[in-house]
Amino acid sequence: MSSPGTAAVVGCGVIGAAWAARMALSGIDVAVFDPDPGAEGLLADVTDNAVTAWRALGLPTDERGTIDIASSTAEAVRDAEFVQESVPERPELKATVLEAIESAARPETVIASSTSGIRPTLMQATMTHPDRLVVGHPFNPVYLLPLVEVVGGEQTAPTTIETAAAIYRGLGMRPLHVRVEIDAFIADRLLEAVWREALWLITDGVATTAEIDDAITYGFGLRWAQMGLFETYRVAGGAGGFRHFIEQFGPTLEWPWSRLTDTPAFTPELIDTIVAQSDRQSGGHDARELERIRDRNLVGFLKVLEANRWGAGTTLIEQRAARRRAGSAAHDEQSH
Ligand SMILES: NC(=O)c1ccc[n+]([C@@H]2O[C@H](COP(=O)([O-])OP(=O)(O)OC[C@H]3O[C@@H](n4cnc5c(N)ncnc54)[C@H](O)[C@@H]3O)[C@@H](O)[C@H]2O)c1
């Protein structure tokens, strides 16, 4: 299955709303359930952002699927060909919700969880049909960033992984199969290391939130949008390539420059410091404004990468080609 006709999103916060928007913009009819009455407003705001972003990318937005608000998990998933669970990151809540999903969904429906780091083996331990659970870990904003980490647990069927990956490809995404199951998968393991060092820099009074963000956004953050760690370091090694890079910088790991794995405690003082510094840094913009600024910048990066046929731009090229093929197939069907 490359693209289901119907899907369900259970949990409609920041991530669930953006999944629903990406699915609907890809022509899928989506049913959404969230017990919070505020979820509908958030869904409308996120869908607006997604439509604006897709228009700016030049992707079609008029052949949209519908988004229906269901009154229960069972109602949302009953007719869905694919389910994306996106409730808060609490293992006991995920277990209850997965139970509700699988007791109402069709037996063949693949159930994906958006979890940022819980191993699927743990989540499927209490399920009746654990073979159909897979992790599909996306990145915010889900309607713009193509990466989705696909992770199977010990009981996940290989066909479940293949089906989920094909569905994500149909949504214009880049599924990355995380072959070895570990906590936090690949991307959040890397991000946690950076986050931990940033917390130490603040705790030790070395840098403020704004200074740390400048260190990222004026330098290596720009590089990382187009080449990852290894390709960047290869280039840094010049003609000598990676071997020369390791000869030059390998010893710094033994000094070492970073704080290894110990983590600063979130004391009330540290939390107050981060919140106050972040307010000074970004308080001039409200949350919606920051989202729009982020989206405009991401659209610009993606367009450049597409023009250069590089990195995440290649996903956009494939997505555009798939939409054209789908459009001409629909046109051919109408003219016969
Ligand atoms: N925020 C991120 O950047 C991010 C990125 C990738 C993955 N994730 C993962 O996505 C999942 C959702 O995260 P989020 O940031 O959207 O959280 P969130 O708190 O913004 O949204 C969660 C939503 O789930 C709803 N909910 C609570 N109980 C429910 C239930 N029983 N049934 C249905 N809905 C219920 C809440 O009302 C809320 O609207 C988590 O597993 C998280 O780890 C988050």
The ligand as a Tripos MOL2 file, in Angstrom:
@<TRIPOS>MOLECULE
LIG
   44    48     1     0     0
SMALL
NO_CHARGES

@<TRIPOS>ATOM
      1 N1          6.7280   17.7910   19.9840 N.am      1 LIG1
      2 C1          7.6860   17.2710   19.2400 C.2       1 LIG1
      3 O1          8.5920   17.9760   18.7670 O.2       1 LIG1
      4 C2          7.6820   15.7950   18.9090 C.ar      1 LIG1
      5 C3          8.4580   15.3510   17.8190 C.ar      1 LIG1
      6 C4          8.3840   14.0040   17.4640 C.ar      1 LIG1
      7 C5          7.5900   13.1180   18.1620 C.ar      1 LIG1
      8 N2          6.8630   13.5740   19.2290 N.ar      1 LIG1
      9 C6          6.0240   12.5920   19.9310 C.3       1 LIG1
     10 O2          4.6770   12.7540   19.4920 O.3       1 LIG1
     11 C7          3.7760   12.4090   20.5510 C.3       1 LIG1
     12 C8          2.8410   13.5850   20.8170 C.3       1 LIG1
     13 O3          3.6350   14.6910   21.1880 O.3       1 LIG1
     14 P1          3.0990   16.2010   21.1050 P.3       1 LIG1
     15 O4          4.2860   17.0620   21.2130 O.co2     1 LIG1
     16 O5          2.1650   16.3580   19.9530 O.co2     1 LIG1
     17 O6          2.2760   16.2810   22.4730 O.3       1 LIG1
     18 P2          1.0850   17.2730   22.8220 P.3       1 LIG1
     19 O7          0.9990   17.2970   24.2920 O.co2     1 LIG1
     20 O8          1.2290   18.5620   22.0610 O.co2     1 LIG1
     21 O9         -0.2050   16.5210   22.2260 O.3       1 LIG1
     22 C9         -0.7020   15.3310   22.7140 C.3       1 LIG1
     23 C10        -2.2120   15.3330   22.5210 C.3       1 LIG1
     24 O10        -2.7220   14.0630   22.9160 O.3       1 LIG1
     25 C11        -3.9880   14.2950   23.5120 C.3       1 LIG1
     26 N3         -4.3810   13.1480   24.3320 N.ar      1 LIG1
     27 C12        -4.1450   12.9250   25.6510 C.ar      1 LIG1
     28 N4         -4.7230   11.7670   26.0290 N.ar      1 LIG1
     29 C13        -5.3490   11.2520   24.9280 C.ar      1 LIG1
     30 C14        -6.1220   10.0810   24.6830 C.ar      1 LIG1
     31 N5         -6.3660    9.2140   25.6570 N.pl3     1 LIG1
     32 N6         -6.5970    9.8870   23.4410 N.ar      1 LIG1
     33 C15        -6.3430   10.7670   22.4390 C.ar      1 LIG1
     34 N7         -5.6270   11.8920   22.6230 N.ar      1 LIG1
     35 C16        -5.1210   12.1260   23.8470 C.ar      1 LIG1
     36 C17        -3.8060   15.5830   24.3090 C.3       1 LIG1
     37 O11        -5.0590   16.1830   24.5820 O.3       1 LIG1
     38 C18        -2.9490   16.3990   23.3590 C.3       1 LIG1
     39 O12        -3.7040   17.2210   22.5010 O.3       1 LIG1
     40 C19         4.6530   12.0270   21.7530 C.3       1 LIG1
     41 O13         4.8410   10.6300   21.7670 O.3       1 LIG1
     42 C20         5.9700   12.7290   21.4430 C.3       1 LIG1
     43 O14         7.0900   12.1100   22.0330 O.3       1 LIG1
     44 C21         6.8690   14.8900   19.6120 C.ar      1 LIG1
@<TRIPOS>BOND
     1     1     2 1
     2     2     3 2
     3     2     4 1
     4     4     5 ar
     5     4    44 ar
     6     5     6 ar
     7     6     7 ar
     8     7     8 ar
     9     8     9 1
    10     8    44 ar
    11     9    10 1
    12     9    42 1
    13    10    11 1
    14    11    12 1
    15    11    40 1
    16    12    13 1
    17    13    14 1
    18    14    15 2
    19    14    16 1
    20    14    17 1
    21    17    18 1
    22    18    19 2
    23    18    20 1
    24    18    21 1
    25    21    22 1
    26    22    23 1
    27    23    24 1
    28    23    38 1
    29    24    25 1
    30    25    26 1
    31    25    36 1
    32    26    27 ar
    33    26    35 ar
    34    27    28 ar
    35    28    29 ar
    36    29    30 ar
    37    29    35 ar
    38    30    31 1
    39    30    32 ar
    40    32    33 ar
    41    33    34 ar
    42    34    35 ar
    43    36    37 1
    44    36    38 1
    45    38    39 1
    46    40    41 1
    47    40    42 1
    48    42    43 1
@<TRIPOS>SUBSTRUCTURE
     1 LIG1         1 GROUP 0 **** ****
